[in-house]
Amino acid sequence: MKFLSKAYIFIIFALLYAPILVVILFSFNASGNLSNFSGFTLYWYKDLFRSGEAIEALKNSLILAVCSSALATVIGTLASFSIAHSKNKYYQSIMKSVTNIPMMNPDIVTGVSMMLLFVGVGLMFKLDNVLGFWTMLIAHTTFNLPYVILSILPKFKQMDKHLIEAALDLGCTPTQTFFKIEVPAIMPGIISGLMMSFTLSLDDFVISHFVSSPDFKTLPLYIYNQTAHEVKFSMYALCTLIIITILVLLIAVNLAGAKKDKAPRRKPRRIAKGELAK
């Protein structure tokens, strides 16, 4: 049984990581074909960086991912605050159900729906070329919101409500209580939602395909256009760089988490009345 379980795990990992290893290996292939590996070269990486279109697509993806994730995190934090502090249980359950709909909805349905909405609004106001950066920003922020709320809302539930009452008794206004007590308590959820939104926005293809314009192309759209007919080996190089970047980020996050767990905890300090309100 142990042998079968190990063999099963090996097969699963092989299916997951073999394609990635093939992409990395052949990004250094001098022959430029998949039939044989003739030698090591960095030509395809140089060819990639000589392409201004690829660099422009990467810049567009980063700008869109940063803007949409930041906007979704701000809106999602406020929405989570509203849901968590509502005393109406029916309102809470309805909002949670509505929040989960975009995650369960197929991407192609969301993409087509948003495209029809944007085109309809453009026709209503007689606007030309309505699709572009702003429509993609709205679309990415919309599908990122449920993931942000899903990350932050449990942190509000886990927070000790007596801390809020204590801060108000010590002279804090509700706004000061939110920024000085609640935001630090839910910060892990905010960071998690921000990172998830950033990666989802950077990775999205289906929804972006329907709400984009020829003037604003993201990296997934550029890769699709380059591989639609014949795969260029510069795309292997691009995928390898993305894999390495993600790997470095994962290692950095894990090291930071391990260092935080090892850090000694400071003893809580007594807070004088009126100190929080300063």
Secondary structure, DSSP 8 states (H G I E B T S, - for coil): -HHHHHHHHHHHHHHHHHHHHHHHHHTTBSS-SSS----B--HHHHHHHH-HHHHHHHHHHHHHHHHHHHHHHHHHHHHHHHHHH---HHHHHHHHHHHHHHHHS-HHHHHHHHHHHHHHHHHHTT-SS--SHHHHHHHHHHHHHHHHHHHHHHHHHHS-HHHHHHHHHTT--HHHHIIIIIHHHHHHHHHHHHHHHHHHHHH--HHHHHH-BTTB--HHHHHHHHHSSS--HHHHHHHHHHHHHHHHHHHHHHHHHHHHHHS---------TTSTT-
